[in-house]
């Protein structure tokens, strides 16, 4: 995430080749947007993981009730 902010794109270091191996464009977008507000990427990923799990549980409850 620290290389996306300065405009280097998806890569580990600005001098390295681009990385195209992400599994979820939505998760990547959430990380990039979240990185605009905090430099604590590990905490950000944990918050996103808990939010996603809560959303999945909510959808499962709705589906079970239907």
C-alpha positions as CSV (number, residue, x, y, z in Angstrom):
1,X,0.0,0.0,0.0
2,X,2.9,2.4,0.6
3,X,3.8,2.3,-3.0
4,X,0.3,2.9,-4.3
5,X,0.0,6.3,-2.6
6,X,3.0,7.9,-4.2
7,X,1.8,6.7,-7.6
8,X,4.1,3.7,-8.2
9,X,1.2,1.3,-8.7
10,X,0.8,-2.2,-7.4
11,X,4.3,-3.3,-6.5
12,X,6.3,-4.0,-3.4
13,X,8.9,-1.3,-4.1
14,X,8.8,1.5,-6.6
15,X,11.8,0.2,-8.4
16,X,10.4,-3.4,-8.8
17,X,8.1,-4.8,-11.5
18,X,4.3,-4.3,-11.0
19,X,2.4,-7.0,-9.2
20,X,-0.8,-8.3,-10.7
21,X,-1.5,-11.1,-8.3
22,X,-4.3,-9.9,-6.1
23,X,-7.3,-12.1,-5.3
24,X,-10.1,-9.5,-4.8
25,X,-10.3,-6.1,-6.6
26,X,-12.8,-5.0,-4.0
27,X,-10.5,-5.8,-1.1
28,X,-7.6,-4.2,-2.8
29,X,-9.7,-1.0,-3.4
30,X,-10.7,-1.0,0.3
31,X,-7.1,-1.3,1.4
32,X,-6.0,1.6,-0.9
33,X,-8.8,3.8,0.3
34,X,-8.2,2.9,3.9
35,X,-4.5,3.6,3.5
36,X,-5.4,7.2,2.7
37,X,-6.6,7.5,6.3
38,X,-4.1,5.5,8.2
39,X,-0.5,4.2,8.0
40,X,-1.3,1.2,10.1
41,X,-2.0,-1.3,7.3
42,X,-2.1,-4.4,9.6
43,X,-4.8,-2.8,11.8
44,X,-6.7,-1.8,8.7
45,X,-6.7,-5.3,7.3
46,X,-7.9,-6.6,10.7
47,X,-10.8,-4.1,10.7
48,X,-11.7,-4.9,7.1
49,X,-11.7,-8.7,7.9
50,X,-14.0,-8.2,10.9
51,X,-16.3,-6.0,8.9
52,X,-16.4,-8.5,6.1
53,X,-17.1,-11.4,8.5
54,X,-19.9,-9.4,10.1
55,X,-21.4,-8.7,6.7
56,X,-21.3,-12.3,5.8
57,X,-23.0,-13.3,9.1
58,X,-25.7,-10.7,8.5
59,X,-26.3,-12.0,5.0
60,X,-26.4,-15.6,6.2
61,X,-29.0,-14.7,8.9
62,X,-31.1,-12.9,6.3
63,X,-30.9,-15.9,4.0
64,X,-31.8,-18.3,6.8
65,X,-34.8,-16.2,7.8
66,X,-36.1,-16.0,4.2
